[in-house]
Structure formats: C-alpha cells, structure tokens
Amino acid sequence: MPCQPRLDAPGTLHHVMIRGIEGQRVFRDTQDRKDFITRTRILAWPFLEYHVHGF
C-alpha cells in the first residue's frame, strides 16, 4: 500500500532524519553541531554520531 501524502500545514510537525553518506559522520566537530542547532528550528532531537532524528 503506497504512503499517503504528508500533511503540510502551518504548525504541523514532521519527522526528519539526516544520515551521513556511506556511514560517514554528519557533523565535522562540536562547532559544526552547534551551528546546526542554532540555524535549525527543531523541537526535540537525538544527535547520534552517524545520523540525526528531529521533530
């Protein structure tokens, strides 16, 4: 069964996942991770070494 289209309305939460290519790290260093946090509006996330989930 195909996935239904996402609800995309103001205020709607989305699950976002970022993965490093071929298992590479997503962030170069702590400053790179801090820059991501300050430039991205994310309500909750776990930062893992090789991928990130966010809401």
Beta strands, then each sheet from edge to edge (+ up, - down):
strand 1: 16-19
strand 2: 51-54
sheet 1: 1+ 2-
end
